[in-house]
Amino acid sequence: MEFSMMASHARGKGTKPDAVFAVLKRANDAMAKYGKEKVVNATIGAIYDDDGKFVALSSVSEYYRKMADEEMMSYAPIAGIPEFLQAAIDYAFQGNQPENTYTAAVATPGGTGGIRHAFYNYLEQGDKALIPDWFWGPYKTIADEHLRGVETYKMFDEDYNFTLEDVKVKTGELLAAQDNVVVVFNTPGHNPTGYSMTDENWSEILEFFKTQVSDKQKKITVVVDMAYIDFVGSSQKTRNFMKLFGGLPENILITLAFSMSKSFTSYGMRSGALIAVSSSAEVVREFANGCQFSSRGVWSNGTRACQRLLADMMKDPQLKAKMDKEREQYSSLILKRADIFIKEAQEVGLKMLPYHGGFFITVPAADPKATAEKLEADNIFVVPLKKGIRFAVCALPTQQMSGLAAKTKAAL
């Protein structure tokens, strides 16, 4: 056995490169060699304009550049600036908060920190979280890092129609084996497919969850990873499902992993919140205390500048309207790019998973790695997943979208 200084649970970590950033490096190398106009870089989940330049909302950038040093660089409270915590709740719901519920928020470094808190605080060591079979890779990394595991549920049937049947089966199986189950739904604008659950989907699964927790020893924590919610449609349309979170028993906890990364083009500023929704005031108090303690033990406190931005924006209707308008322009641009791919995919008979919005489109593939390699030989860089290949339409100039579906069909 090879010598290791690490504790047994930490050995072997980090031996494989991150799937996205490994492909991104090759794409960057190709652009340096051939010129960016000859390379299709569909790897990174950030918005780029049609000139291939990184997009930062100018209204957000201007706000940061005028910020006082104390607000920019001073410590934030461990739980988050109080005004930020209320602003995060208000921004997440935007008038769709369910009736007769209690809420609380704890600041986190992006949605990632929220996922971490949910997995660690609502699963026992060795328990498994239930995540979709098409999933953002770090879900598994976060679970592994904290000595938890993951089980996957099928999102789509054989005809690529969304289904909740496997969620129900796997929830029942996990509750038979463990008392606590965390179930993740990445919606609206799911990464990597772009699918958005409907209000009917939510009604169905919440009714099912209620049947599973008649034994108070059994507990379900739902995590709504809402990272792409502002790139699917109007705030009312995308958030209406949240009204359904009222009237749930105390042993079903709803949590929202809220991120400022995409909506405020502040990916590297690392700011967000985990928001709890419960019919029980005591459950919400426990959430706030436990997650605040976790924050101190992992990252101490969050980025004050982002917290101040959200707090100030929610108090200033003009500033919010300015940021919303600018964001909507880029949301429309991404949807325009996606529409080109979807239309041409239909024309050439290319199967793809249902897309309603968000940063990514995914095409199923029998051999994703081989398909990605064929495309890469043509200077088209995509991210191979377990069962398909992912295109970051958020980053692709509109003029590069046409013909991409046909080339993908040929590679398959």
Beta strands, then each sheet from edge to edge (+ up, - down):
strand 1: 40-41
strand 2: 102-108
strand 3: 128-132
strand 4: 149-153
strand 5: 180-186
strand 6: 219-225
strand 7: 252-259
strand 8: 272-278
strand 9: 360-364
strand 10: 380-381
strand 11: 383-384
strand 12: 388-392
sheet 1: 1+ 10+
sheet 2: 2+ 8- 7+ 6+ 5+
sheet 3: 3+ 4+
sheet 4: 9+ 12- 11+
end
